[in-house]
């Protein structure tokens, strides 16, 4: 999907996969569908008179550039992502790439599903406790893409994360505590070989892939995330959900099931 903003067009067509909340299922057919969708977006942007094409990509490939050794299927996905970045930058329209951290936020249906699962006491695949990941609130992702469009960014690759890498287990345990599950259960990692029906191998590899401790660079000139860590971001998510119709009823029902 490409969206227009003044002189720029934005391609966020692959970003449904850029989260650790879908248990790997959004990667299905990504290597074939993402390039085709981005090519259509570039063609539409050129036909519409856009002066800049802003392509949203994935910050986790930064680890690959810093020497991380990946195995398939994640290796093939990372190679497809890097190849698509190169194709965008070499295309006929001036373009830039913005590598976004793993997305979370109040508009995430997957995060809502986790809320329901935690309230039912279901376990999740947490991954190793010492593999920090790059994260980014959905609202900050939007502001990062807009900031890249305003900068003199043609031909450049930027990174946008909250600057505080955090293991997936820490993120989700903190979320579980906020929705009333004091002791969330982790699926034991020895179940990995037989857990494919529930958690795809891509997800198991991603949560085990430690990002470099230093935030990736270059960042976007003049851009600073509003939610500088996942604690602030999760607080915003719960505050927004609390304003939704029926929120008090759902909270009362969750308390009665404890």
KESETOR-534320 format. One line per 3 residues: number of its first residue (from 0); for each residue x, y, z of C-alpha. Coordinates in steps of 0.02 Angstrom, whole numbers. Each point is the difference from the previous one (the first is absolute). Layout:
N
NUM) X,Y,Z ~ ... .
END
This chain:
258
0) 0,0,0 ~ 66,172,-45 ~ -65,160,79 .
3) 32,178,-61 ~ 65,144,106 ~ 29,161,-94 .
6) 145,-42,-116 ~ 34,-175,68 ~ -78,-172,-14 .
9) 17,-128,140 ~ 12,-187,-19 ~ -48,-97,157 .
12) -60,-154,-92 ~ 114,-123,91 ~ -21,68,174 .
15) -134,-123,55 ~ 147,-119,25 ~ 105,127,96 .
18) -54,-49,174 ~ 38,-139,122 ~ -184,-15,43 .
21) -63,-112,-142 ~ 102,-154,50 ~ 79,-5,-173 .
24) -160,-30,-99 ~ 8,166,-94 ~ 162,-55,-86 .
27) -94,-126,-105 ~ 30,39,-185 ~ 90,162,47 .
30) 149,-30,-115 ~ -116,-7,-151 ~ -138,121,46 .
33) 103,144,73 ~ 105,36,-157 ~ -152,-5,-113 .
36) -99,116,113 ~ 144,124,17 ~ 27,3,-189 .
39) -183,42,-25 ~ 15,136,132 ~ 152,75,-88 .
42) -90,0,-166 ~ -153,84,77 ~ 109,129,87 .
45) 89,44,-162 ~ -163,12,-95 ~ -71,111,136 .
48) 143,124,-11 ~ 86,-39,165 ~ 173,74,18 .
51) 58,-121,135 ~ -40,-182,40 ~ 18,-45,185 .
54) 15,-187,25 ~ -31,-71,174 ~ 117,-144,37 .
57) 60,-104,149 ~ 128,51,131 ~ 44,-179,45 .
60) 105,-17,-159 ~ 123,116,88 ~ 59,-152,99 .
63) 40,-90,-162 ~ 107,146,-58 ~ 93,-10,166 .
66) 52,-180,-23 ~ -148,-99,67 ~ -10,-173,-78 .
69) -178,-46,-45 ~ -77,-165,-50 ~ -147,-29,-113 .
72) -139,47,-3 ~ 50,166,80 ~ 157,13,-107 .
75) -102,-9,-161 ~ -121,132,66 ~ 142,117,46 .
78) 78,-23,-172 ~ -167,39,-82 ~ -18,157,106 .
81) 175,62,-44 ~ -27,-38,-184 ~ -162,98,1 .
84) 84,148,85 ~ 133,0,-136 ~ -132,-10,-137 .
87) -95,148,74 ~ 156,108,13 ~ 52,-45,-178 .
90) -174,32,-71 ~ -52,140,-118 ~ -76,105,141 .
93) 108,87,132 ~ -20,-107,155 ~ 55,-30,178 .
96) -15,-148,117 ~ -56,11,182 ~ 36,-156,102 .
99) -127,-7,139 ~ 14,-94,165 ~ -124,-137,40 .
102) -169,86,8 ~ -124,-2,142 ~ -140,118,50 .
105) -185,24,34 ~ -51,-40,-180 ~ 81,-172,3 .
108) -126,-142,-13 ~ 138,-121,50 ~ 32,95,162 .
111) -186,-6,39 ~ 6,-188,-29 ~ 142,-12,124 .
114) -105,96,126 ~ -137,-129,-15 ~ 122,-145,8 .
117) 84,67,157 ~ -167,26,86 ~ -39,-183,-37 .
120) 167,-53,72 ~ 72,-65,-162 ~ 190,-15,-21 .
123) 101,81,-138 ~ 167,-24,-88 ~ 113,124,90 .
126) 169,-48,-72 ~ 166,17,92 ~ 7,130,140 .
129) 157,88,-61 ~ -36,36,-184 ~ -49,184,-12 .
132) -109,58,-145 ~ -32,168,-82 ~ -178,60,31 .
135) -103,148,-59 ~ -173,65,44 ~ -118,10,-149 .
138) -25,187,21 ~ 188,29,0 ~ 14,-103,-160 .
141) -119,122,-84 ~ 97,152,59 ~ 164,-80,-54 .
144) -62,-28,-178 ~ -65,178,-10 ~ 166,68,66 .
147) 94,-99,-132 ~ -109,78,-134 ~ 42,173,64 .
150) 187,-32,6 ~ 117,4,-149 ~ -6,-187,-3 .
153) 6,-63,-179 ~ 120,-146,-15 ~ 19,-23,188 .
156) -43,-137,123 ~ -59,53,174 ~ -43,-94,159 .
159) -142,38,120 ~ -12,-90,167 ~ -37,57,177 .
162) 186,-12,41 ~ -21,-125,142 ~ 19,-181,-59 .
165) -102,-119,107 ~ -25,-189,-4 ~ -170,-55,-61 .
168) -31,-90,166 ~ 25,162,97 ~ -118,94,-115 .
171) -138,-128,9 ~ 16,-38,185 ~ -17,187,33 .
174) -155,3,-110 ~ -71,-153,88 ~ 21,86,169 .
177) -96,151,-66 ~ -148,-107,-54 ~ -11,-95,164 .
180) 112,-153,-22 ~ 130,10,138 ~ 95,-157,-51 .
183) -14,-31,-188 ~ 50,-173,-55 ~ 138,-28,-127 .
186) -5,-150,-115 ~ 156,-104,37 ~ 128,16,-139 .
189) 24,-188,-11 ~ -172,-1,-82 ~ 72,93,-149 .
192) 11,-149,-121 ~ -183,-44,28 ~ -71,176,21 .
195) -7,44,-184 ~ -189,-16,-9 ~ -13,142,127 .
198) 159,103,-17 ~ 90,5,-167 ~ 187,-24,-12 .
201) 20,180,-63 ~ -65,66,166 ~ 108,-117,103 .
204) 152,59,-96 ~ -46,184,14 ~ -22,2,188 .
207) 167,-91,17 ~ 92,123,-113 ~ 86,126,112 .
210) 16,175,-70 ~ 159,104,28 ~ -12,95,164 .
213) 32,168,-84 ~ -153,65,-94 ~ 19,-13,-189 .
216) 55,149,-101 ~ -19,111,-91 ~ -159,65,76 .
219) -118,120,-84 ~ 57,181,15 ~ -105,94,126 .
222) -107,-150,49 ~ -19,-55,181 ~ -125,-134,55 .
225) -140,60,113 ~ -1,-168,89 ~ 183,-18,44 .
228) -18,-173,75 ~ -128,-140,3 ~ -56,45,176 .
231) -63,168,-63 ~ -72,-81,-156 ~ -96,-135,94 .
234) -69,130,120 ~ -69,94,-151 ~ -76,-159,-73 .
237) -94,-40,160 ~ -54,180,23 ~ -75,6,-175 .
240) -85,-168,19 ~ -76,58,165 ~ -95,136,-94 .
243) -85,-123,-118 ~ -185,-41,22 ~ -23,-151,113 .
246) 176,10,73 ~ -63,2,180 ~ -109,-153,-33 .
249) 147,-97,-71 ~ 110,44,148 ~ -135,-56,122 .
252) -17,-165,-93 ~ 188,-27,3 ~ 7,29,188 .
255) -140,-124,29 ~ 96,-137,-92 ~ 157,16,107 .
END
